[in-house]
Amino acid sequence: MIWMKRIFLFCLTNILVMTTITITMRLLGVQPYLNANGIDPVALAQFCLIWGMGSAFISLALSRSMAKWMMGVKVIDPQAARGEALELVQVVQKLASAAGLPAMPEVGVYESPELNAFATGPTKSRALVAVSTGLLSSMSRAELEGVLGHEITHIANGDMVTMTLIQGIINGFVMFFARLIAYVVTRQIERGRETVRFVLTIVLQIGLSLLGSMVVAAFSRWREYRADAGGARLAGRESMIGALEVLQRRYQPVAPKTAFSAFGVAGRTGGLLAFFASHPPIEKRIAALRANG
C-alpha cells in the first residue's frame, strides 16, 4: 500500500541498515563492550550511540534514492519540461526561492491515483519534491501551491535532518537495551549461548525499533503543523486550507478507522496505528490554520 511506503520508508531503511550493521559486527567479531567480567555498560553505550547515529545518517543519505526507487518517481528535467510538467517545476522554483532554499529541489512525479506528495533528501541543497498523478489531476493551481508550499517548508525547516538526529538517539537506546536484555537473558545458557544471544538481539532490536518509531511519529505529527503554517505563508492560508479540504472530502472515511491523507495516514486511524501515524487528523490541521489566521 502506498501510505505504508510513505510512512515507513525512512524507518524501514533505518531498521535494515541497523540490522546490517549488527550482523556485520557479529561476523567481524566486534564486541568491544564484552570483557572477562561480562558487559561494560559505558563501552556498550558508546558503541550503540556511534552505530545508532551512523545508521540513521546512512538512512538519510539514501533517502532520496530510496524514495525514487520505492515510489517509482520520474524526475523532471527543467530544461526539457513542457506543459503541466513545466508548470510544476515553475511553482516549486517560485516557492523554493521564497523559502530561501540554497538550491532548487529535484521535482518528480509518480503514478498513483492517491492524492499524495512528499519531500525528502539529505540536505536543503539535495532535496526531492514529488507529487502523485492523482494529486495533479485533482487540485487547482492554488491548492497545488498549498501542498508544494507545505513540502518546501519541510525542506526549509531541515525536518529530515532533525528527524535523523532523533532517530539516531532512539537507535542508540534500541541497540543498548537489545544487547543488555539479550545478555542478561542468556547468561545462564551454557550451550549455544552466543548464537541464542545474537538471534535474541536481532529480534529485540527490530521490536524495540518499532516502539521507537512511535516517538519518531509523534515528532512527525508536530512538524506537520509547522509545515502547514509554512505552506500558508508561502502559498497563502486559503490555498493551504483549500488543499486540506480537498483531501478531507476525497478521503472521508466510510468507517471510523479507514482514512488516508495526502501526506500520510489521516487522523481517524484507530487503535495502535494511531501511535504510528506520521500526520495529525486533517480536521485538526485545518482548525490550527484557521486559528492562526
N, C-alpha and C positions, 0 to 999 in steps of 0.2 A: 504494500500500500504506500502511496506517495507520501502521506503525512508521516509515516514511520521513517521513511528515508530522510525527510526534512528534519524531524525532531532528533533522531538518534544518530545522525551522520557523524557529528563530532564525537559523541560519547562512544559510539561503536568503534571508530578509528582509534580512539584513545585506549579502549579496553584491549583491542587487538595488538596495538603497539606495546602496551604494558605487559601483556601476556607473552609476547615475543621476547621482550627483554628478560622476563623471568626465566623462560625456557633456555635462552642463550646463556644467561649467567649460570644456570644449573649445569648445562653441558660443559661450560668452561671451568666449572668448579669454583666460581667466585662467590664466596660466602664470608666476607670479612667480619661479619657480626657474630660468628660462631668461634668459640675458642675451647680450650681444655676445660674451662669451668662452666661451659654452657653458652648461653646467649648474652651478648653485651648490648643492652638496650640503647646506649648512647651511639655506638657504632651502627646499630640497626637503624636508628632514627636518621642518622646522616646518610646512610646508604639509600634508604627509602625516599628521603627528600630529594636527593640528587637524581635518582632514577625516575621518581614520580614527576618531578618538574620536567625532566628530559622527555619523558613520553608525551606529556601534554604539549610541549613545544614542537615535537616531531609531528604530532597530530595537526597542530596549527599550520606548520609548513606544508603539510599535504592537503589542507582543507580545500583549496581552490581546485586542485587536480581531482580530488576525490568527488567534489560536487559535480564537476563536468562529467566524470565517468558514471557516477551513480544516477544522476538525473538526466543524462543524455543532452547536456547543454551544448547548443551550437553558438559559438562566439561570433558576433557580427563584426565584420571588417569595416571600420568607419569610412575608409576611403572608397569601398565598393558598395556601401549601403544605399538602398533606394527605397522609396515609398514608405511603408509602415516601419521598416527596419531603420531607415534614416531618421524618421521622426522619433523613434525610441531612443536612438543614440543622442540626438539633439536635446531631448528632455533630460537625460541623465547628465549630459555635459553641462547644461544650464544649472541643474541642481548641485552638481559636484562643485562647480565654480562658486555658487552662492554659499555652500557649506565650507569653502576654503580648503578643499582637499588638495594635497600636493600634486596629485596625478589623476588623470581620468581613469575611472574603473573600467575593466572589461565589461562589455554588455553582451548578454546572451539570451537566447530563447530556447525553451524546451517544450516538446509535445506533451500536453496533458489537458484534459477537459476541466481539471480543477482550477479554481481561481487562486493562484499561488505566486509567490515572489520570495526571493531571499537574497541576502548579501553575505559574502564570505571572503576570506583571504587573510594572509599572514600580517599584512601591514596596510596602512592607509594608501600607500603607493602601489600596492599589488593586490587590489581587491577585484571582486567579481560581483556584478549585479545581474540576476537572471529572473526572467518572468515567464510564466506559462502562456501557451497559446490561448488557453481558456480565459485568462485574465485579460489579454489583449483584445479579445473579441467581445468582452462583456462590460468593459468600463469605458467611460468617456475620457477625453483628454484630461480634464480637470481631476477626475478620480484617479486616473493612472498616475498623474503627477503626485497625488497624495501618497499613493503606495510607494512610488520611487523615492519620494522625499523621506519616507519612513526608513527605507533601506539605506539611503545615503547617510542618514543620521546615525545608523548603526556603525557605519564605517568611520564617520567623523568623530564619534564618541570613543572609538577604539574598543568597541564592545568585545570583539573576538579576542583581543589581547588580554583584556580584563577577565574574560571567561576562562582563558587559558591559565592565568595565574591562579584563579580559584580552583580550576580542575587539577592543576599541579599540586596544590596543597592537599586536596582531597585524595589524590593519588598517593601522596606520601603517607597519609593516615591509613589508607586501604592496604598498602603494601606492608606497613608496620604491623597492623593488627592481624593481617592474614598470616604473616610469618610467626608472630608471637603466639597466636592461638594454636597454629599448627604445631609449633614447638612444644607447647605445654601439653597438648592432647596426646602427642606421640612419644612423650618422654618414657613412658612405661613399656613401650613396644620394643621387643628385643629383635625380632626377625623382620627384615624388610622395612625398618624404621624410616630410612632415607626416602625410599620410594613412596611410602604412605604419606610422609610429611610433604613431599613435593606435590603429589596429587591433591592433598588437602589444601595446600597453599593456593594452588590454581583455582580450586572450587571456591574457597573463601574469597579470593581476590575478585573473582567475577561477581559473586553475590554481594560483597561489600561495595563494589563499584556501582552496582545498580542502586543500592541505597544512597551512595554518594551522589548519584545522578539527580536525586530529589533536591539536594542542596543547589546543584547547578541549575535545575529547572526553576527553583524559587528565585534565584538571581535573574534568570532569563525573563521571568514574568515581570519583575521590577523594571528591567531595562526596556521592555516593550512600551511601558507608559512613557519613558523618556524618548523613545524613538517616535512614538505618536506625536508627542509635543514638538519634536524637531521637524517631523513631516509637516505639521501645521504651520510652523514658522517658515519653512522653505516653500511650500506649495499653497499655503492658505488653510485656515482652520476648516472652512466649509468643504474644501477639497478632501481633506483628511477624513472628516466626518462622513462625507458622501461615499468615500471608498469603503469605509467600515460598514455603512448602512447597506451597500450593495452586497457585501459579504453576509451580513445578518439576514437579508432577505433570501439570498441564494442558499444559505446553509441553515435555514430554520429547521430544527430537528423535528422528525416525525415521532420520535420517542425521546424522553428526557435525557437519555445517556448516549445519543448518537448525533454528533455535530462536529464539523471541522471548519476552521477558519482559513483564510488565505495564507496567513503566515505560520500556521501550526494548528494544534488542536483547539477547538473552540471551548468556551468556558463551561459548557454543560456536560463535559465528560465527568462521569461519576466514579465513585469508589477510589481504589488505589491509583487509577490512571490520572486522577486529578493532581496527584502529587508529582507526576512526571510531565505534566503539561507545560510546555515552554511559553505559552501565551495565556494571558488572563481572558475571562469571558468578554466577548465583543461588546456587550451592553455596558460593561464596566469601563471599557476603554472609551466608548462614546461619551459616557457620563463624565469621565475625567476631562475630556476635551471641552465639553460644554461648560463644566465648572470653572475651567481656566480661561474661558473666553473673555 
